[in-house]
Amino acid sequence: MGGALDVEMERLARVEMAENPRYRWLGELPRWKTLALMARSRLLVLSSRMEGGANVIGEAVVAGVPVLASAIPGSIGLLGEDYRGYFPVGDAQALASLLRRAETEPEYLAGLRTHGARLAPLFSPERELRAWEALLREVAPG
């Protein structure tokens, strides 16, 4: 899910779909549909090369979906240094290895899910609202 950043990336996604029966790119979807599909997913892969802190990680964690993420500062900041679902940026072999583990080692996948469940309260809409209110009071008292 998600829009392609450019025409070449879209082309590559379509080529991958044609060649790989396990890959399906859905393109950009409305948020409600994305959240519904995510909630039914077994795993989320965030292969970003750079990201300030992807909302999709919080959404996956709240939905109980384990995450595999490239080891970039934004993801590490959200999931923690000790998270076991990271792979080096651009390393397809390392990602494939983690995907294989997630598919064949139920305890590995359960560990990722448990880690996410501990973090889920940090991503609640109520907590975010309180944080925004506190920030606005700080920068614009009264």
C-alpha positions in Angstrom: 0.0 0.0 0.0 1.2 3.5 -0.6 1.8 5.7 -3.6 4.9 5.4 -5.7 7.4 8.3 -5.2 8.0 8.4 -8.9 7.1 6.8 -12.3 10.2 4.5 -12.1 9.2 3.2 -8.7 5.7 2.5 -9.9 7.1 0.6 -13.0 9.4 -1.5 -10.7 6.4 -2.3 -8.5 4.4 -3.5 -11.4 7.2 -5.6 -12.8 7.6 -7.2 -9.4 3.9 -8.0 -9.3 4.1 -9.6 -12.7 7.1 -11.7 -11.7 6.4 -12.5 -8.1 3.0 -14.1 -7.1 3.7 -13.2 -3.5 4.0 -9.5 -4.1 1.0 -7.2 -4.6 1.2 -3.4 -4.8 -2.1 -1.7 -4.2 -1.0 1.9 -4.7 -2.3 4.8 -2.8 -5.5 4.0 -0.9 -7.9 6.0 1.4 -6.7 5.9 5.0 -9.8 3.9 6.2 -9.1 1.2 3.6 -5.4 1.1 4.5 -6.1 0.7 8.2 -8.7 -2.1 7.5 -6.2 -4.0 5.3 -3.4 -3.5 7.8 -5.5 -4.8 10.7 -6.0 -8.1 8.8 -2.3 -8.3 7.9 0.2 -10.7 9.5 3.2 -8.4 9.1 4.2 -4.9 8.0 7.4 -4.2 6.1 8.6 -0.6 6.2 11.6 -0.4 3.9 12.2 3.3 4.0 15.6 4.7 3.4 14.8 7.8 5.4 11.8 8.8 7.5 11.3 11.1 10.4 9.1 8.6 12.2 6.6 6.8 10.1 2.9 7.0 11.2 2.4 3.5 9.7 4.6 2.0 12.5 2.3 3.4 15.2 -0.8 2.3 13.3 0.6 -1.2 12.9 1.6 -1.4 16.5 -1.8 -0.3 17.7 -3.5 -2.8 15.3 -1.3 -5.6 16.7 0.6 -6.1 13.5 4.4 -7.0 13.8 6.8 -4.7 11.9 10.0 -5.4 10.0 11.7 -2.1 9.4 14.9 -0.7 7.9 17.3 0.3 10.6 16.9 4.1 10.2 16.8 6.6 13.1 13.0 7.3 12.8 12.1 3.6 13.1 14.6 3.0 15.8 13.2 6.0 17.7 9.7 4.5 17.6 10.4 0.8 18.1 13.5 1.1 20.3 17.1 0.0 20.1 16.4 -3.5 21.3 13.7 -4.3 18.6 14.5 -7.5 16.7 12.8 -6.7 13.5 15.4 -4.4 11.8 17.4 -4.9 8.7 20.1 -2.7 7.1 18.8 -0.1 4.6 18.6 -1.5 1.1 19.7 -5.0 2.2 17.2 -7.3 0.4 18.9 -10.5 1.6 18.6 -9.4 5.2 15.0 -8.5 4.8 14.3 -11.9 3.0 16.0 -13.6 6.0 13.7 -11.8 8.5 10.7 -12.6 6.3 11.6 -16.2 6.3 12.0 -16.2 10.1 8.6 -14.5 10.5 7.1 -17.1 8.3 8.7 -20.2 9.8 9.5 -19.3 13.4 6.2 -18.6 15.3 8.1 -17.5 18.4 10.0 -14.8 16.4 6.8 -13.4 15.1 5.2 -13.6 18.5 8.2 -11.7 20.0 7.8 -8.9 17.5 4.1 -8.7 18.3 4.7 -8.7 22.1 7.3 -5.9 21.7 4.7 -3.9 19.8 2.0 -4.6 22.3 4.2 -3.0 25.0 4.6 0.1 22.9 1.0 0.4 21.8 -0.1 2.8 24.6 2.6 5.2 23.3 0.7 5.5 20.0 -2.8 6.0 21.4 -4.8 9.0 19.9 -5.5 10.2 23.5 -1.8 10.3 24.4 -1.0 12.1 21.1 -3.8 14.7 21.9 -2.5 15.3 25.4 1.1 15.7 24.0 -0.2 18.3 21.4 -2.1 20.1 24.1 1.0 20.2 26.3 3.1 21.5 23.5 0.7 24.2 22.5 0.4 25.3 26.2 4.2 25.5 26.3 4.7 27.6 23.1 1.5 29.7 23.5 0.6 30.0 27.2 -2.9 31.3 27.9 
